[in-house]
Amino acid sequence: MNKPKKIPMRRCLATGTQHPKGEMFRVVRTPEGNVIIDLKGKANGRGGYISKSIEAINLAEKLDKVGVKILGSSDFIIFKAGLNW
């Protein structure tokens, strides 16, 4: 008998809720210091996940979660610009 495939879950930096990995953005600060949105989930560097909802992104900006945990600063504008909302 085949086991059901496990779905990887990740916690949103902004809301703290868990979602399947495929339903979230991964934001990465590369070893060179660049900030990228990692769509494939394979980029090297320090990363975190944010839900793909306007509310979660705005909350992350308000609480500065991405800046503190990923970017090392408050450069959230770079992240939002990369989303092309």
N, C-alpha and C positions, 0 to 999 in steps of 0.2 A: 504494500500500500504506500502511496506517495503522501508525504507530509505536505500540508498547505504551505506555500511559499511565504516566508516572513517578510513583512513590509517594514523597512527601516523608518523609524520615527525620529523626528528632531524637534527640539524645543525652540520656540520663537524668542528672540532676544527682547522684543518689545512687550508682547502679551504674556509670555510664559506658558502658553498653551502648546500642546504637542500636536503635530500634523505629520502626515507622510512626507518623506524627504522630497518627493517630486512636486509637492504643492508649495514649495518654499524657494525663496531666493537665497543663494549663498554669497555672502560678501567676504572678500578675502583681501588682506594686506599681504602683498608678496614680500619676499625677503629683500627686494630692492626698494620697498617702501611705497609702491604703487597700490592704489585701491581699485579692485576690479569686481565686477559681478560675474561670478563663476556659474555659468549655465549648465556645464557638464558635471560639476562637483569634483573635478580632478585637479584643480589648480593647487600648486604648492604655496604654502603660507598659512598664516593664522586666519581662521574664518569663523563665521557664525551664520545663523539662519534667521530669516525674517519672513513672516507669512506674506503671501501674495494678495494682500488686501490693502486698500487705501488707509483704512483705520490703523492697521498695524504699522504701516510705514510712517504715518503722521505721529503716532504714539512714540515710535522709536526716535523720531526727530525731537519731539517734545522732551522726552526723558534723556536724550543724548546717549542711548544705550550703544549704538553703533560706534559713536565717537570714542567712548571710553573703552569698550571691549575689543574693538577691531582696529580702528584707525589710530588709536593712541592720541587723538585730538578731536576737535569738534568739526571736522571737515565733512559734515553730512551732505552738504550741497553737491559734492562730487558724486556721492552715492545716488542722490535723487536725479541728477542729470543723466546718469547712466541708465536709469530705468525707462526713459523716454515716455513719461506719462503724458 
